[in-house]
Amino acid sequence: MTRILIADDSPVMRRTLREIVSRETEYEICGEAADGEEAVHACAALKPDVIVLDISMPTMGGLEAAGIISRDEPETKLILLTLHTIDKQLIECAQRNGFQAVLDKGQGDLLPKVIDVLLCGGTFFTRTD
C-alpha cells in the first residue's frame, strides 16, 4: 500500500485530493496538513511514500517544506501543486527543492497517474505557459 500525505491550506482542496486518491485501491491517505510546517512534522511521524504539497501555504510554503523533507527523508516522492503558471523557472525551482513533479491544481484528476510515474522512478514536469 502506497502511503500519501496531502498538504494544502484549503480544506476543500484537501478533501478533493483525498477523494481522487482514494479511488485507487493501492493508495492510502496516511495524513493531511494545513501548512508546510505541519507537513514536515507529519512526514517525520508518518513516513509517507508520497507527499502532495501546495506551493502557497501559511507559516511555511511547499517549496521550503520540500527542501527540509527532501534533506531529511530523501526517499519520499514530492509533488508540487500550484495555481501558478508552470513555467521553466518554477520547474527549476521545484527541482532544486526536491520535487519530482509539478501539477496544476486544475489537473488534480491526473494525480493518481503522476503518483504512478513517480513510484516507477519517473518525473512529471509539464509547462502550462
Contacts in CASP RR format, 6 or more apart in sequence:
PFRMAT RR
TARGET T0000
AUTHOR 0000-0000-0000
METHOD contacts of the structure
MODEL  1
MTRILIADDSPVMRRTLREIVSRETEYEICGEAADGEEAVHACAALKPDV
IVLDISMPTMGGLEAAGIISRDEPETKLILLTLHTIDKQLIECAQRNGFQ
AVLDKGQGDLLPKVIDVLLCGGTFFTRTD
1 26 0 8 1.000
1 27 0 8 1.000
1 28 0 8 1.000
2 26 0 8 1.000
2 27 0 8 1.000
2 28 0 8 1.000
2 49 0 8 1.000
2 50 0 8 1.000
2 115 0 8 1.000
2 119 0 8 1.000
3 28 0 8 1.000
3 30 0 8 1.000
3 46 0 8 1.000
3 47 0 8 1.000
3 48 0 8 1.000
3 49 0 8 1.000
3 50 0 8 1.000
4 21 0 8 1.000
4 27 0 8 1.000
4 28 0 8 1.000
4 29 0 8 1.000
4 30 0 8 1.000
4 31 0 8 1.000
4 48 0 8 1.000
4 49 0 8 1.000
4 50 0 8 1.000
4 51 0 8 1.000
4 52 0 8 1.000
4 115 0 8 1.000
5 29 0 8 1.000
5 30 0 8 1.000
5 31 0 8 1.000
5 32 0 8 1.000
5 33 0 8 1.000
5 39 0 8 1.000
5 42 0 8 1.000
5 43 0 8 1.000
5 46 0 8 1.000
5 48 0 8 1.000
5 50 0 8 1.000
5 51 0 8 1.000
5 52 0 8 1.000
6 14 0 8 1.000
6 17 0 8 1.000
6 18 0 8 1.000
6 21 0 8 1.000
6 29 0 8 1.000
6 31 0 8 1.000
6 32 0 8 1.000
6 33 0 8 1.000
6 51 0 8 1.000
6 52 0 8 1.000
7 32 0 8 1.000
7 33 0 8 1.000
7 34 0 8 1.000
7 35 0 8 1.000
7 36 0 8 1.000
7 38 0 8 1.000
7 39 0 8 1.000
7 42 0 8 1.000
7 51 0 8 1.000
7 52 0 8 1.000
7 53 0 8 1.000
7 54 0 8 1.000
7 57 0 8 1.000
7 62 0 8 1.000
7 65 0 8 1.000
8 14 0 8 1.000
8 17 0 8 1.000
8 34 0 8 1.000
8 52 0 8 1.000
8 53 0 8 1.000
8 54 0 8 1.000
8 57 0 8 1.000
8 81 0 8 1.000
9 34 0 8 1.000
9 35 0 8 1.000
9 54 0 8 1.000
9 56 0 8 1.000
9 57 0 8 1.000
9 58 0 8 1.000
10 54 0 8 1.000
11 34 0 8 1.000
13 54 0 8 1.000
13 81 0 8 1.000
13 105 0 8 1.000
14 32 0 8 1.000
14 34 0 8 1.000
16 108 0 8 1.000
17 52 0 8 1.000
17 81 0 8 1.000
17 108 0 8 1.000
17 111 0 8 1.000
18 29 0 8 1.000
18 32 0 8 1.000
20 108 0 8 1.000
20 109 0 8 1.000
20 111 0 8 1.000
20 112 0 8 1.000
21 27 0 8 1.000
21 29 0 8 1.000
21 111 0 8 1.000
21 112 0 8 1.000
21 115 0 8 1.000
22 29 0 8 1.000
23 112 0 8 1.000
24 112 0 8 1.000
24 115 0 8 1.000
27 112 0 8 1.000
27 115 0 8 1.000
30 46 0 8 1.000
30 48 0 8 1.000
31 42 0 8 1.000
31 46 0 8 1.000
31 48 0 8 1.000
32 42 0 8 1.000
33 39 0 8 1.000
33 41 0 8 1.000
33 42 0 8 1.000
34 57 0 8 1.000
34 58 0 8 1.000
35 57 0 8 1.000
35 58 0 8 1.000
35 59 0 8 1.000
35 60 0 8 1.000
35 61 0 8 1.000
36 53 0 8 1.000
36 57 0 8 1.000
36 59 0 8 1.000
36 60 0 8 1.000
36 61 0 8 1.000
36 62 0 8 1.000
36 64 0 8 1.000
36 65 0 8 1.000
37 59 0 8 1.000
37 60 0 8 1.000
37 65 0 8 1.000
38 59 0 8 1.000
39 51 0 8 1.000
39 53 0 8 1.000
39 60 0 8 1.000
39 62 0 8 1.000
39 65 0 8 1.000
39 69 0 8 1.000
40 60 0 8 1.000
40 65 0 8 1.000
40 68 0 8 1.000
40 69 0 8 1.000
40 72 0 8 1.000
42 48 0 8 1.000
43 51 0 8 1.000
43 69 0 8 1.000
43 72 0 8 1.000
43 73 0 8 1.000
43 76 0 8 1.000
44 72 0 8 1.000
44 73 0 8 1.000
47 73 0 8 1.000
47 76 0 8 1.000
48 76 0 8 1.000
49 76 0 8 1.000
49 77 0 8 1.000
49 119 0 8 1.000
50 76 0 8 1.000
50 77 0 8 1.000
50 78 0 8 1.000
50 79 0 8 1.000
50 115 0 8 1.000
50 118 0 8 1.000
50 119 0 8 1.000
51 69 0 8 1.000
51 76 0 8 1.000
51 77 0 8 1.000
51 78 0 8 1.000
51 79 0 8 1.000
52 79 0 8 1.000
52 81 0 8 1.000
52 111 0 8 1.000
53 61 0 8 1.000
53 62 0 8 1.000
53 65 0 8 1.000
53 66 0 8 1.000
53 78 0 8 1.000
53 79 0 8 1.000
53 80 0 8 1.000
53 81 0 8 1.000
53 99 0 8 1.000
54 61 0 8 1.000
54 62 0 8 1.000
54 81 0 8 1.000
54 82 0 8 1.000
55 61 0 8 1.000
55 62 0 8 1.000
55 63 0 8 1.000
55 80 0 8 1.000
55 81 0 8 1.000
55 82 0 8 1.000
55 83 0 8 1.000
55 84 0 8 1.000
56 62 0 8 1.000
56 82 0 8 1.000
56 83 0 8 1.000
57 65 0 8 1.000
62 80 0 8 1.000
62 97 0 8 1.000
63 80 0 8 1.000
63 93 0 8 1.000
63 94 0 8 1.000
63 97 0 8 1.000
64 97 0 8 1.000
66 78 0 8 1.000
66 80 0 8 1.000
66 94 0 8 1.000
66 97 0 8 1.000
66 98 0 8 1.000
66 99 0 8 1.000
67 97 0 8 1.000
67 98 0 8 1.000
69 76 0 8 1.000
69 78 0 8 1.000
70 76 0 8 1.000
70 78 0 8 1.000
70 97 0 8 1.000
70 98 0 8 1.000
77 100 0 8 1.000
77 101 0 8 1.000
77 115 0 8 1.000
77 118 0 8 1.000
77 119 0 8 1.000
78 97 0 8 1.000
78 98 0 8 1.000
78 99 0 8 1.000
78 100 0 8 1.000
78 101 0 8 1.000
79 99 0 8 1.000
79 100 0 8 1.000
79 101 0 8 1.000
79 102 0 8 1.000
79 103 0 8 1.000
79 111 0 8 1.000
79 114 0 8 1.000
79 115 0 8 1.000
79 118 0 8 1.000
79 124 0 8 1.000
80 94 0 8 1.000
80 99 0 8 1.000
80 101 0 8 1.000
80 102 0 8 1.000
80 103 0 8 1.000
81 103 0 8 1.000
81 104 0 8 1.000
81 105 0 8 1.000
81 108 0 8 1.000
82 90 0 8 1.000
82 102 0 8 1.000
82 103 0 8 1.000
82 104 0 8 1.000
82 105 0 8 1.000
83 104 0 8 1.000
83 105 0 8 1.000
83 106 0 8 1.000
84 90 0 8 1.000
85 128 0 8 1.000
85 129 0 8 1.000
86 102 0 8 1.000
86 104 0 8 1.000
86 125 0 8 1.000
86 126 0 8 1.000
86 127 0 8 1.000
86 128 0 8 1.000
86 129 0 8 1.000
87 127 0 8 1.000
87 128 0 8 1.000
87 129 0 8 1.000
88 127 0 8 1.000
88 129 0 8 1.000
90 102 0 8 1.000
91 102 0 8 1.000
91 125 0 8 1.000
91 127 0 8 1.000
94 102 0 8 1.000
94 125 0 8 1.000
95 125 0 8 1.000
100 118 0 8 1.000
100 121 0 8 1.000
100 122 0 8 1.000
100 123 0 8 1.000
100 124 0 8 1.000
101 114 0 8 1.000
101 117 0 8 1.000
101 118 0 8 1.000
101 123 0 8 1.000
101 124 0 8 1.000
101 125 0 8 1.000
102 124 0 8 1.000
102 125 0 8 1.000
102 126 0 8 1.000
103 110 0 8 1.000
103 111 0 8 1.000
103 114 0 8 1.000
103 124 0 8 1.000
104 128 0 8 1.000
114 124 0 8 1.000
117 123 0 8 1.000
117 124 0 8 1.000
118 124 0 8 1.000
END
